[in-house]
Amino acid sequence: MQRILLLIVGWLAIALGTLGVFLPLLPTTPFILLAAWCFARSSPRFHDWLLHRSWFGGYLRHWNAHRALPPKAKGRAIVMIIITFALSLWLVNIMWVRVLLLVILCALLIFMWRLPVVDADQAAPTDPR
């Protein structure tokens, strides 16, 4: 029963994470990480698919190896955040919603700015000494 519940939550997280790519207020990363966690505990096949065959796999593998973003991913993410929030701010006419969007935008940009960036080719292996 627990395995089935984890599979359902994992696929629901994949669906929500994919929607989050296109919707500015729905985050992608937490849902994809949740899906990876659920699949790691319920289905090695789906976990392998997520890490090696899905659109998010390269980013997940890079994060697992280095606990950082690839160099180009951070810039692209910041640009997409700004574009989607700018569009939302332009479309919304309610002042308190605009203020809320600006607060969320600032929080997201601060969060993204603080994430480390590591190039996988230049990452130094840990010293076994």
C-alpha positions, 0 to 999 in steps of 0.5 A: 500500500505504501509503495502505491501511495509513493508512486501516486505522489511521485507521478503527481509531483512530476505533473505539478513540476512540469506545470511549474515550468510554465506557470510562474507561481508553481515551483518546479524544483520541489516537486521534482525533488519530491518525485525523486524521493518517492521513486527512490523508495518505491520504484527503481525503474521510475527513479532510473527514468527520472535520473537518466531519461527525463527532461530533469535528469541532468539537473538532478544528477548534477545536483546529486554529484555537486550540490550545485547548479550547472553554470548556464542553468542559474542564468536561464532560471533567473531570466525565466523567473523575471520574464514570467513575473513581468508578464504576470505583473503586466496582466494583473490590475489588482494592486495587492496582487501586484505587491504580492507578486513583487514580494515573491519575485524578490524572494525567488531571486534572492533564493536563486542568487544564493544557490551555488554554481559548479561546472562539472568539468572543473569540479575538483574531486574530494581529497581522500587524505 
